[in-house]
Amino acid sequence: MALTSILLLIFLISIILLVIGFVTKKKLLKIIAIIFIIIEIVFFILLIIWIGKM
């Protein structure tokens, strides 16, 4: 359960970064946020598969 809350926290932080990136028009922030979101989705899928195997 701790892992999912950490993943959700990282997801929220990356969404906030993405919003800040769009507001301030900083490309680097947007790129970092998108990379974080992609990593997040991959981790979430792996977590679902891992829970499914248990």
N, C-alpha and C positions, 0 to 999 in steps of 0.2 A: 504493500500500500504506500509506503514511503516513496518508492520509485515513481509511481504514477503522479503523486503530488509534486515531486521534483520536476517531472516532465511537463506537467501543467504550468508550473512556475516559469520554466524556461520558455514555454510557448507564449505565455502572457508577456514576458519581457521582450521576446522577439516581435510580437505584434505592436507593442509600445514603441520599439525601435523603428519599425516600419512606418508607423504613424508619424513619428518625429522626423523620419527621413523624408516623408512626403511633404510635411509642413515646412521644413527648413530647406527643402529641395537639395538635400545632400545625398549624392549617389552612393557613396560608400556605406552609409547607414542602411540604405535600402538593400544593397547587395548583401551585407552582413546579416540583416534580418531575414532575407529570403533563404540564405544558406542555413541559418538556424532553423527556419520552418521546415526546410527539406529534411534536415537531420532529425528533427522532431517527428515528422511523419514516418520516416524509416524506423526510428526507435519504437514508435507506437505500434506499427505493423508487426515488428519483431516481438514486442511484448504480448500482443494478441495471439500470435502464433505460439509463443512460449507458454502462455496460460492455457491455450487450447490443447497442448501436448500433456499438460499435467493431469 
